[in-house]
């Protein structure tokens, strides 16, 4: 509910931002004590992720003499976006802003960012060295608006030891809904439930896209402004029927909306299979007291596997700031996307490398030898077909829509029909489009 209120306010503020542009010349760049151009970087990374991000910044700052990036933690993605909203387009705006993937349409609509395409065109920069399936999410009408930074996708994680005890092949994870249901039945019993999905809209979006289904009309908002939510069609019903059928069969555990609770249920042996972010794989492997397997997102038996949609966040360049500051932001983005920097980022965080050449670096090969599960996540992404479904939907009201989907998922456990639950969520989403 807090997210819904937040983004309702943000959506209104977009109009103000668009109407309050200044005709004044861009201000002069701020300089550090040693004469470098200061590049302020607002981010939402905390804990070990913040340490990894600071390592990237330190490496960049030590690599040249012209710019100094200053990373500043601004809280969650939602909190950071609220703060950005207050200064966007002014001299106080950050040069680099990290925003989660569902904030993409919102950032574009502010008209207070500088698309990185301007610098790509200016330098004739070859973006083919970057992962197409990651870049495509942040492209609209062929224009690259931001640079992907911390990117992840969902994967199926399972307990190999539990598979062996249930007479299942631990090297053959379920790849279809029917296989998932059968495995869950075999794995349920003696304090253990077969499968779970977090009550979180992102996983539903992924299950729909994996079948080639769209979230909203007009090619997920990529060929025109969306006017209607369409996720309550066949693909969405397939996903909700999977959850409801397994819940009714008592092979599905309702773990609520907390990521830690979901992972704790898996690591304690209370659940044998679940969906997680690829960025969490290494942590799960390290903490589980059993052998952990990782596999692709399951799809219905009759569906052609389309792949997955990129999650995570990207880096946006501010507007209303000095040209030299923008140049510094672009230099950092190029550095952060280099194969050397991305190799280090991948092994330290579990996020994908935006530059696939990073996977050939010795540091990655060494980690993959210890954590072969990480390669599975990369293989699933590389096999993804680029389409409006796997590019993801472009709507400004995504957080509100996700909450509607969460409410719909939870209503299944109270006996609400799949059709009614989905229709209500879709109707609520449609009502927010264009706000």
VOTORSE-5289 format. One record per residue (C-alpha): y, x, z; residue in one letter. Coordinates in steps of 0.25 Angstrom, whole numbers, plus 5000, padded with zeros to 4 digits. Layout:
BEGIN
north;east;up;residu
Y;X;Z;a .
...
***
This chain:
BEGIN
north;east;up;residu
5000;5000;5000;x .
5009;5012;5003;x .
5007;5017;4989;x .
5010;5003;4983;x .
5023;5002;4990;x .
5026;5017;4986;x .
5024;5015;4972;x .
5031;5002;4971;x .
5043;5009;4976;x .
5041;5021;4967;x .
5040;5012;4955;x .
5053;5006;4958;x .
5059;5019;4960;x .
5055;5023;4946;x .
5065;5014;4940;x .
5076;5020;4949;x .
5072;5034;4945;x .
5073;5030;4930;x .
5087;5024;4932;x .
5093;5035;4941;x .
5092;5047;4931;x .
5103;5057;4932;x .
5110;5063;4920;x .
5114;5075;4927;x .
5109;5089;4923;x .
5096;5094;4929;x .
5100;5103;4942;x .
5098;5117;4943;x .
5085;5123;4947;x .
5083;5126;4962;x .
5080;5141;4965;x .
5072;5148;4975;x .
5077;5159;4984;x .
5071;5169;4974;x .
5077;5163;4962;x .
5065;5155;4957;x .
5067;5140;4952;x .
5061;5131;4962;x .
5051;5121;4958;x .
5048;5110;4968;x .
5034;5104;4968;x .
5031;5091;4975;x .
5017;5089;4977;x .
5007;5080;4985;x .
4996;5091;4988;x .
4992;5092;5003;x .
4982;5101;5010;x .
4973;5110;5002;x .
4979;5104;4989;x .
4993;5108;4994;x .
4988;5122;4996;x .
4982;5123;4982;x .
4995;5118;4976;x .
5003;5128;4984;x .
4994;5139;4979;x .
4997;5134;4965;x .
5012;5135;4968;x .
5011;5149;4974;x .
5004;5154;4962;x .
5014;5149;4953;x .
5026;5154;4961;x .
5020;5168;4961;x .
5017;5168;4946;x .
5032;5168;4941;x .
5046;5171;4946;x .
5054;5159;4940;x .
5049;5147;4948;x .
5045;5143;4962;x .
5037;5130;4965;x .
5039;5124;4978;x .
5028;5114;4982;x .
5032;5103;4991;x .
5022;5093;4997;x .
5027;5079;4996;x .
5016;5071;5002;x .
5006;5061;4995;x .
5008;5058;4980;x .
5015;5045;4984;x .
5024;5052;4994;x .
5028;5063;4984;x .
5031;5053;4973;x .
5040;5045;4982;x .
5048;5058;4985;x .
5048;5061;4971;x .
5054;5047;4968;x .
5066;5050;4977;x .
5070;5063;4969;x .
5064;5061;4955;x .
5074;5065;4944;x .
5083;5073;4954;x .
5085;5087;4957;x .
5077;5085;4970;x .
5065;5081;4962;x .
5053;5091;4962;x .
5050;5099;4950;x .
5036;5096;4951;x .
5030;5083;4957;x .
5015;5081;4959;x .
5012;5066;4957;x .
4998;5059;4957;x .
4992;5054;4944;x .
4996;5039;4946;x .
5010;5043;4948;x .
5011;5047;4933;x .
5017;5034;4928;x .
5027;5034;4939;x .
5032;5048;4937;x .
5034;5045;4922;x .
5041;5033;4925;x .
5051;5040;4935;x .
5057;5047;4923;x .
5060;5058;4932;x .
5050;5068;4928;x .
5049;5079;4917;x .
5036;5077;4909;x .
5029;5090;4908;x .
5028;5087;4893;x .
5042;5092;4892;x .
5038;5106;4896;x .
5024;5106;4888;x .
5032;5103;4875;x .
5043;5113;4879;x .
5033;5124;4880;x .
5023;5119;4870;x .
5013;5120;4882;x .
4998;5118;4878;x .
4993;5107;4888;x .
4979;5108;4881;x .
4976;5118;4892;x .
4977;5107;4902;x .
4966;5097;4904;x .
4968;5085;4895;x .
4961;5075;4904;x .
4971;5079;4915;x .
4984;5079;4907;x .
4981;5066;4900;x .
4984;5058;4913;x .
4998;5063;4914;x .
5001;5061;4899;x .
5008;5049;4894;x .
5011;5047;4879;x .
5007;5061;4877;x .
5017;5067;4887;x .
5013;5075;4898;x .
5021;5071;4910;x .
5015;5079;4922;x .
5005;5090;4924;x .
4992;5087;4930;x .
4990;5095;4943;x .
4980;5090;4953;x .
4970;5082;4945;x .
4957;5075;4949;x .
4947;5065;4945;x .
4936;5057;4952;x .
4922;5061;4953;x .
4909;5056;4959;x .
4905;5064;4971;x .
4891;5063;4977;x .
4882;5068;4987;x .
4871;5076;4981;x .
4862;5077;4993;x .
4863;5062;4994;x .
4858;5060;4980;x .
4846;5069;4983;x .
4842;5061;4995;x .
4844;5048;4987;x .
4835;5053;4976;x .
4846;5055;4966;x .
4849;5067;4957;x .
4861;5074;4964;x .
4864;5080;4950;x .
4866;5067;4943;x .
4877;5059;4949;x .
4880;5045;4945;x .
4888;5044;4932;x .
4887;5029;4930;x .
4890;5017;4939;x .
4875;5013;4938;x .
4871;5027;4942;x .
4881;5027;4953;x .
4876;5014;4959;x .
4862;5018;4959;x .
4865;5031;4965;x .
4873;5024;4976;x .
4861;5015;4979;x .
4852;5027;4981;x .
4862;5034;4990;x .
4866;5022;4999;x .
4859;5022;5012;x .
4858;5029;5026;x .
4873;5029;5029;x .
4876;5033;5014;x .
4883;5025;5004;x .
4881;5028;4989;x .
4895;5028;4983;x .
4910;5026;4986;x .
4924;5026;4979;x .
4937;5027;4987;x .
4945;5014;4986;x .
4955;5021;4978;x .
4961;5017;4964;x .
4959;5030;4958;x .
4944;5029;4958;x .
4945;5016;4951;x .
4954;5021;4940;x .
4944;5032;4937;x .
4932;5023;4937;x .
4940;5014;4927;x .
4944;5026;4918;x .
4931;5032;4918;x .
4926;5020;4910;x .
4938;5021;4901;x .
4945;5009;4908;x .
4960;5008;4909;x .
4968;5005;4921;x .
4980;4998;4914;x .
4982;4993;4900;x .
4990;5001;4889;x .
4980;5012;4890;x .
4982;5014;4904;x .
4997;5014;4902;x .
4997;5025;4893;x .
4999;5018;4880;x .
5010;5009;4886;x .
5015;5003;4899;x .
5003;4996;4906;x .
5004;4981;4909;x .
4991;4978;4915;x .
4980;4984;4923;x .
4966;4984;4916;x .
4957;4991;4926;x .
4951;4978;4930;x .
4943;4978;4917;x .
4929;4982;4915;x .
4931;4996;4919;x .
4937;4992;4932;x .
4927;4982;4935;x .
4916;4992;4933;x .
4922;5001;4943;x .
4924;4990;4954;x .
4910;4984;4951;x .
4904;4998;4954;x .
4911;4998;4967;x .
4908;4983;4971;x .
4894;4984;4967;x .
4891;4997;4975;x .
4899;4991;4987;x .
4890;4978;4986;x .
4878;4987;4985;x .
4882;4995;4998;x .
4882;5008;4990;x .
4897;5009;4990;x .
4905;5014;5002;x .
4919;5009;5004;x .
4927;5021;5009;x .
4940;5015;5008;x .
4952;5023;5002;x .
4952;5036;5010;x .
4947;5048;5002;x .
4943;5056;5015;x .
4935;5044;5019;x .
4928;5044;5006;x .
4925;5059;5006;x .
4920;5058;5020;x .
4910;5047;5017;x .
4904;5056;5006;x .
4904;5069;5014;x .
4898;5062;5026;x .
4887;5056;5017;x .
4891;5041;5019;x .
4893;5040;5004;x .
4885;5048;4993;x .
4895;5046;4981;x .
4909;5044;4979;x .
4921;5046;4969;x .
4931;5057;4973;x .
4942;5065;4966;x .
4938;5078;4959;x .
4948;5085;4968;x .
4940;5082;4980;x .
4927;5088;4975;x .
4927;5101;4981;x .
4931;5096;4995;x .
4920;5086;4995;x .
4910;5097;4991;x .
4915;5106;5002;x .
4914;5096;5013;x .
4902;5088;5009;x .
4889;5092;5017;x .
4880;5089;5005;x .
4880;5093;4990;x .
4891;5086;4982;x .
4890;5081;4968;x .
4901;5077;4958;x .
4900;5069;4946;x .
4908;5061;4936;x .
4914;5047;4939;x .
4904;5036;4936;x .
4906;5026;4925;x .
4899;5013;4921;x .
4886;5014;4914;x .
4892;5009;4901;x .
4905;5016;4901;x .
4909;5028;4893;x .
4914;5039;4903;x .
4929;5041;4900;x .
4932;5051;4912;x .
4942;5051;4923;x .
4957;5050;4925;x .
4964;5061;4931;x .
4969;5060;4946;x .
4978;5069;4954;x .
4992;5072;4951;x .
5001;5080;4942;x .
5014;5088;4942;x .
5027;5081;4937;x .
5040;5088;4933;x .
5053;5083;4940;x .
5065;5079;4932;x .
5080;5081;4936;x .
5077;5095;4940;x .
5081;5108;4933;x .
5075;5112;4920;x .
5071;5126;4927;x .
5064;5118;4938;x .
5056;5110;4928;x .
5052;5123;4921;x .
5047;5128;4934;x .
5039;5116;4936;x .
5033;5117;4922;x .
5029;5132;4925;x .
5022;5128;4938;x .
5015;5117;4930;x .
5010;5126;4920;x .
5006;5136;4930;x .
4998;5126;4939;x .
4991;5121;4926;x .
4986;5135;4922;x .
4971;5138;4922;x .
4973;5148;4933;x .
4981;5139;4942;x .
4972;5127;4939;x .
4959;5134;4942;x .
4964;5137;4956;x .
4969;5123;4958;x .
4956;5117;4954;x .
4948;5125;4963;x .
4957;5124;4975;x .
4959;5109;4974;x .
4948;5103;4965;x .
4958;5097;4955;x .
4956;5098;4941;x .
4962;5110;4933;x .
4972;5105;4923;x .
4969;5117;4915;x .
4954;5117;4911;x .
4954;5132;4909;x .
4955;5133;4924;x .
4940;5129;4925;x .
4937;5142;4918;x .
4944;5151;4929;x .
4934;5159;4938;x .
4940;5152;4950;x .
4935;5138;4945;x .
4922;5143;4940;x .
4919;5149;4954;x .
4923;5136;4961;x .
4915;5128;4951;x .
4903;5136;4954;x .
4904;5132;4969;x .
4909;5118;4966;x .
4902;5113;4953;x .
4907;5099;4957;x .
4921;5103;4953;x .
4917;5105;4938;x .
4911;5091;4938;x .
4925;5085;4940;x .
4931;5094;4929;x .
4920;5090;4919;x .
4922;5075;4922;x .
4937;5077;4918;x .
4934;5085;4906;x .
4925;5075;4901;x .
4936;5064;4903;x .
4940;5057;4890;x .
4955;5056;4888;x .
4959;5041;4887;x .
4969;5031;4893;x .
4958;5028;4903;x .
4956;5042;4908;x .
4971;5045;4907;x .
4974;5035;4918;x .
4983;5024;4919;x .
4999;5025;4919;x .
5005;5015;4929;x .
5016;5018;4939;x .
5009;5008;4949;x .
4996;5016;4950;x .
4996;5017;4965;x .
4998;5002;4967;x .
4987;5000;4957;x .
4978;5009;4964;x .
4980;5001;4977;x .
4976;4988;4970;x .
4963;4995;4965;x .
4960;4999;4979;x .
4962;4985;4985;x .
4953;4980;4974;x .
4942;4990;4977;x .
4943;4987;4992;x .
4942;4972;4989;x .
4929;4974;4982;x .
4923;4977;4996;x .
4928;4964;5001;x .
4920;4956;4990;x .
4932;4954;4979;x .
4926;4954;4965;x .
4928;4966;4956;x .
4936;4957;4946;x .
4945;4951;4956;x .
4948;4965;4963;x .
4951;4972;4950;x .
4959;4961;4945;x .
4968;4961;4957;x .
4970;4976;4956;x .
4973;4975;4941;x .
4983;4963;4943;x .
4990;4971;4954;x .
4991;4983;4945;x .
4996;4975;4933;x .
5007;4969;4942;x .
5012;4983;4945;x .
5013;4989;4931;x .
5027;4990;4926;x .
5033;4990;4940;x .
***
